[in-house]
Amino acid sequence: MPHPSLRYWLASLLLGPACALALEVGEIRVQSALNQLFDATIPLPTLTPEALNQVSVKIASPTMFEEFGLDQ
């Protein structure tokens, strides 16, 4: 079963703007253990260094979590 924070992060990706859905992401590498603050790295293999500087990652709003029946 995936780490609970991983599910929240993935949900936030899906709830983001449509242009973000076109972004290719690599396999997530989770460094944190259960009941620790979530710490992970996700490669973005198709981005140039210039484009990478323009990427903004945010957690979805509480409203979006509620809409999809997820705990925040």
Buried (B, 14 or more C-beta within 10 A) or exposed (E): EEBEBBEBBEBBBEBBEEEBEEBEBEEBEBEEEEEEEEEEEEEEEEBEEEEEEEEEEEBBEEEBBEEEEBEE
